[in-house]
Amino acid sequence: MPLTDTACKNAKPNDNGKPAKLTDEKGMHLLVNGIGKYWRLSYRFDGKQKTLALGIYPEISLKDARNRRDEARRLLAEGIDPGVNRKVQKATKAQQAENSFEVIAREWFSKYLPTWTAGHADKTMRRFERDIFPWIGKRPIAQIEAPELLAALRRIEHRGAIETAHRALQTCGQVFRYAIASGRAQRNPAADLAGALAPVISKSFPTITSPALIAELLHALDGYQGSFVTQCALKLAPLTFVRPGELRKAEWQEIDLDAAQWVIPAERMKAREKHIVPLSHQAVTVLRELQALTGHGQYVFPGARTNGRPMSENTVNAALRRLGYDKDTMTGHGFRHMASTLLNEQGWNRDAIERQMAHAERNSIRATYNYAEYLPERRRMMQAWADYLGSVRIASHPRVGERTRIYDPLTQRT
């Protein structure tokens, strides 16, 4: 006679303490012992008697157990051992979990981590953890289709972070290509999303290129009333036009004031390539003054609270705000755009400018050897640039009775 819910609920072990077996139909029974109640299915396969666990009562109700029983009997009718099939399904799920997008993305990340700057690595992983993993991280990478990836990217796009969405798409594409190369995916769905995201509207860093406004800025930097270390950083920013992170992390061991050059090691450069910064007379003067204060430590611009760390990444921008320059007018990065724009206008060799800007070299083999490329011309250019800034400053405030002298970078004469 078939079981009822009431019979299952009231079932108890035998009086002698041995398990009780309550038979249902089609080979299913409820095994009751002192610990719990277990659904079981008895069946024969290849002439052997076998038992399949169907779940625990009451988590699995009588109705659910019968559904599981019927599914197992369907497999038997098709010549499939339901016990073996369950093991295969469990192994498949485990394999899929091992080959989830998140697992493979973290594996890819760890392989490339030694070639990246700390900042780039941090941004890449934060982008994954915030914008990608919550939506497709647990999905088997081989099963992810383009619409599913696009849905995750749309969430980034909808909050207005268009450039971040494009960067996430690019990085996901690299992960899929890695999965294909390592035999865990067949295709790259990111490649199907070309043109699916809103285009990025190019926006340059705020900067100043008018000589009159440059003069005002330079005078403002000279008059900065805060920390002397910060003032020196403000003065060097336009003279060296390195990236803000490269400037604030400068170490005294990298700088040779007698040779008038600063060699930034590859691990601190965005392109992971050693970079030489020729120092003008003006830059050397600033550094010699600062050396008396911070030269005994590691960093040229140590943090305000401890010498063991460089100044904060927001120090230069905060100083510019104190001087009245908001984020839409001038930033620490803007000194690079100022120099690039004006040096190109002044007719300097474009390749020499690009090399001094330390823009990434597309040919990685060539990049290994070109850190000193155009160096003699770059030395002349950096001194000429410092002289130009000085001439702009003087021209705006000439001393009484002194003829204004303006430096012409093209003729290199005053």
VEXLODREN-227037 format. One record per residue (C-alpha): residue in one letter; z, y, x. Coordinates in steps of 0.001 Angstrom, whole numbers, padded with zeros to 6 digits, always signed. Layout:
aZYX;...
***
This chain:
m+000000+000000+000000;p-000946+003439+001431;l+001806+005690+002728;t+003041+008791+000908;d+004478+012036+002278;t+007863+011115+000822;a+007864+007724+002536;c+006983+009358+005866;k+009737+011930+005459;n+012418+009353+004599;a+011355+006736+007149;k+014074+005528+009563;p+014304+002955+012368;n+015376-000599+011444;d+019087-001276+011020;n+019107-003215+014281;g+017874-000130+016111;k+014380-001464+016715;p+011359+000710+015804;a+010088+000501+012240;k+006357+000201+011590;l+005110+001731+008325;t+001542+000605+007655;d-000977+002928+006006;e-004578+001732+005721;k-007626+001204+007944;g-005503+000257+010923;m-003206+003314+010955;h+000593+003111+010960;l+003650+005312+011533;l+005949+004103+014297;v+009558+005268+013762;n+012273+005016+016420;g+015459+006869+017277;i+013530+009669+018987;g+010765+010494+016544;k+007867+009378+014354;y+004455+008646+015895;w+001050+008056+014333;r-000874+005149+015814;l-004271+003551+015181;s-004852-000104+016054;y-008455-001076+016752;r-010605-003545+018660;f-013283-002626+021178;d-015295-005051+023277;g-013109-007852+021986;k-009893-006187+023154;q-007032-004996+020966;k-006174-001347+021632;t-003934+001435+020274;l-004775+005149+019944;a-002101+007854+019542;l-002922+010227+016685;g-000004+012660+016945;i+003630+013160+016031;y+004976+013547+012490;p+005675+016093+010950;e+003617+018299+013302;i+000691+016116+012323;s+000888+015517+008587;l-000238+012351+006817;k-003476+014054+005790;d-004181+015268+009363;a-003442+011814+010777;r-005908+010217+008349;n-008568+012746+009382;r-008011+011845+013040;r-008157+008156+012145;d-011465+008606+010329;e-012940+010501+013291;a-011891+007675+015629;r-013456+005071+013312;r-016688+007112+013235;l-016824+006906+017035;l-016224+003145+016855;a-019127+002813+014434;e-021302+004550+017023;g-020172+002149+019740;i-017813+004630+021425;d-014266+003755+022432;p-012158+006619+020950;g-009492+006163+023662;v-012012+006510+026468;n-013677+009402+024653;r-010353+011256+024509;k-009868+010841+028265;v-013383+012150+028895;q-012777+015143+026637;k-009478+015887+028374;a-011111+015670+031810;t-013949+017917+030632;k-011513+020557+029399;a-009627+020421+032689;q-012874+020835+034603;q-013884+023737+032385;a-010506+025388+033010;e-011041+024955+036757;n-014493+026506+036377;s-013492+029362+034097;f-014901+032814+034789;e-011526+034079+036018;v-010976+031193+038437;i-014429+031577+039961;a-014210+035389+040012;r-010934+035217+041955;e-012464+032674+044329;w-015475+034974+044893;f-013113+037915+045363;s-011066+036110+048029;k-014199+035263+050018;y-015429+038847+050128;l-012014+040501+050468;p-012079+040594+054317;t-015291+042656+054235;w-013986+045343+051860;t-011744+048341+052214;a-008372+048067+050497;g-009375+050737+047982;h-012592+048980+046969;a-010829+045629+046650;d-008089+047126+044474;k-010582+048830+042152;t-012657+045657+041824;m-009707+043454+040859;r-008201+046042+038508;r-011566+046284+036747;f-011610+042505+036312;e-008022+042278+035097;r-008259+045181+032673;d-011791+044948+031316;i-013212+041448+031843;f-010594+038693+032144;p-008888+039401+028783;w-012185+038717+026972;i-014101+036071+028943;g-011707+035084+031741;k-010715+031712+030251;r-014242+030801+029171;p-016120+028151+031198;i-018517+030207+033282;a-021428+027888+032520;q-021029+028533+028781;i-020967+032343+028846;e-024076+033882+027297;a-025420+037420+027597;p-024152+038648+024161;e-020614+037536+025017;l-020668+039383+028347;l-022203+042431+026676;a-019405+042525+024093;a-016841+042836+026900;l-018879+045559+028594;r-019283+047445+025306;r-015521+047877+025128;i-015648+049740+028440;e-018652+051752+027315;h-017039+052750+024021;r-014112+054419+025769;g-016593+056622+027613;a-016388+054897+031018;i-020145+054421+031372;e-020184+054191+035155;t-017322+051683+035096;a-019270+049541+032615;h-022272+049503+034955;r-020081+048625+037937;a-018450+045809+035938;l-021892+044456+035000;q-022967+044519+038637;t-019808+042744+039813;c-020001+040114+037058;g-023590+039452+038118;q-022369+038754+041649;v-019792+036284+040312;f-022425+034451+038249;r-024737+034246+041252;y-021865+032809+043292;a-021207+030235+040554;i-024879+029235+040560;a-024917+028884+044343;s-021769+026709+044242;g-023173+024460+041496;r-020929+025557+038633;a-023409+027520+036528;q-027107+027301+035778;r-028018+030899+035139;n-026866+034511+035389;p-026492+036140+031928;a-025824+039529+033574;a-029489+039620+034588;d-030449+039628+030886;l-028513+042845+030246;a-030735+045215+032222;g-031076+048341+030092;a-028460+047191+027563;l-025854+049777+028598;a-026081+053536+028188;p-027506+055157+031346;v-025127+056790+033799;i-025428+060573+033868;s-025240+061557+037489;k-022495+064061+038164;s-021889+065515+041596;f-018458+066329+042926;p-017582+069982+042315;t-018411+072058+045360;i-019217+075555+046587;t-022419+076474+048436;s-022682+080254+048042;p-021823+081973+051384;a-019718+084597+049592;l-017739+081932+047722;i-017414+079827+050878;a-015931+082852+052631;e-013384+083288+049838;l-012496+079607+050065;l-012037+079717+053853;h-009814+082769+053633;a-007795+081024+050917;l-007355+077984+053180;d-006218+080234+056035;g-003649+081811+053752;y-002193+078568+052404;q+001600+078975+052275;g+002625+075347+052007;s+003174+072680+054654;f+001612+073340+058059;v+000338+069739+058093;t-001394+070290+054760;q-002851+073596+055953;c-004349+071846+058990;a-005848+069179+056727;l-007386+071941+054605;k-008865+073567+057710;l-010286+070322+059082;a-011796+069178+055783;p-014764+071607+055930;l-015155+071230+059723;t-015434+067421+059702;f-016532+066749+056077;v-015310+063153+056200;r-014156+061436+053030;p-010662+062472+051863;g-009269+058996+052508;e-010678+058965+056032;l-009140+062359+056736;r-005625+061697+055454;k-005385+058322+057231;a-006529+059673+060603;e-004508+058325+063546;w-003918+060063+066856;q-005099+057007+068787;e-008552+057485+067241;i-008901+061063+068498;d-009880+062129+072021;l-009434+065886+072207;d-010746+066100+075767;a-013967+064330+074770;a-013958+066267+071481;q-014588+063280+069256;w-012881+061181+066631;v-013834+057513+066300;i-012906+056057+062908;p-012646+052231+062998;a-014895+050166+060745;e-012055+048837+058604;r-011287+052339+057328;m-014891+053257+056535;k-016498+052741+053148;a-019529+051077+054764;r-017289+049011+057083;e-019009+050526+060116;k-017405+052387+063028;h-018042+056117+062711;i-018040+058889+065325;v-017087+062419+064288;p-017968+064995+066983;l-015278+067659+066993;s-016237+071318+067234;h-014249+073745+069344;q-012662+075023+066148;a-011635+071506+065062;v-010133+070766+068478;t-008110+073983+068275;v-006640+072980+064898;l-005816+069489+066154;r-004157+070732+069354;e-001858+072951+067301;l-001039+070058+064982;q-000529+067637+067871;a+002563+069519+068930;l+004108+068728+065550;t+002850+065226+064664;g+001372+063913+067942;h+004397+061698+068632;g+003693+059609+065526;q+000920+057338+064305;y-000709+059602+061753;v-002316+062968+062312;f-001258+063911+058771;p+001975+062014+058056;g+003495+061960+054603;a+006045+064580+053688;r+008835+062024+053195;t+008167+059606+056050;n+006158+059478+059252;g+005409+055826+058644;r+002774+056577+056039;p-000100+059059+055801;m-000059+062005+053439;s-000640+061334+049759;e-004204+060965+048526;n-003623+063877+046160;t-002270+066315+048770;v-005519+068170+049549;n-006578+068428+045911;a-003099+069614+044914;a-003260+072278+047627;l-006630+073451+046328;r-005113+073746+042842;r-002283+075885+044264;l-004933+078144+045779;g-006552+078595+042380;y-009422+076101+042627;d-009446+073801+039602;k-010988+070330+039579;d-014259+071649+038155;t-014664+074165+041000;m-013673+072412+044231;t-012199+069095+045363;g-011455+067486+048699;h-014674+065509+048372;g-016567+068716+047679;f-016501+069690+051374;r-018931+066829+052014;h-021361+068087+049412;m-021051+071625+050730;a-021984+070511+054241;s-024744+068145+053131;t-026400+070755+050922;l-026310+073595+053408;l-027183+071553+056505;n-030279+070274+054732;e-031175+073815+053658;q-030699+074992+057235;g-033299+072522+058472;w-031241+069985+060380;n-032667+066473+060820;r-032044+064646+057554;d-031356+061358+059345;a-028790+063033+061580;i-027096+064500+058499;e-027042+061124+056728;r-025608+059422+059799;q-022883+062087+060080;m-022123+061699+056374;a-021641+057960+057118;h-023683+056922+054147;a-024082+053162+053869;e-026865+051614+055906;r-028991+049253+053804;n-029858+047099+056803;s-026523+045529+057769;i-027810+044295+061139;r-029058+047730+062080;a-025811+049277+060855;t-023883+047334+063479;y-025594+049287+066232;n-026322+052710+064789;y-022846+054262+064619;a-023807+056436+067611;e-027318+057159+066366;y-028477+060787+066754;l-025171+061527+068460;p-026401+064370+070780;e-028026+066108+067834;r-024983+065499+065673;r-022759+067128+068296;r-024949+070240+068240;m-025028+070172+064454;m-021247+069905+064057;q-020646+072807+066424;a-023331+074847+064698;w-021753+074059+061327;a-018326+075209+062506;d-019893+078373+063928;y-021692+078977+060631;l-018425+078722+058702;g-016842+081113+061170;s-019691+083600+060820;v-019428+083473+057028;r-015709+084140+057254;i-016179+087089+059650;a-019036+088573+057655;s-016866+088853+054579;h-014054+090654+056474;p-015432+092378+059608;r-012921+094239+061740;v-013165+098014+061761;g-015549+099287+064406;e-016950+095809+065141;r-020498+094898+064315;t-020700+091899+062011;r-022113+088870+063793;i-023751+086192+061651;y-024607+082836+063199;d-028106+081568+062455;p-028107+077731+062578;l-031880+077566+062844;t-032075+079617+066061;q-028509+078717+067084;r-027974+082367+067992;t-025774+085184+066686;
***
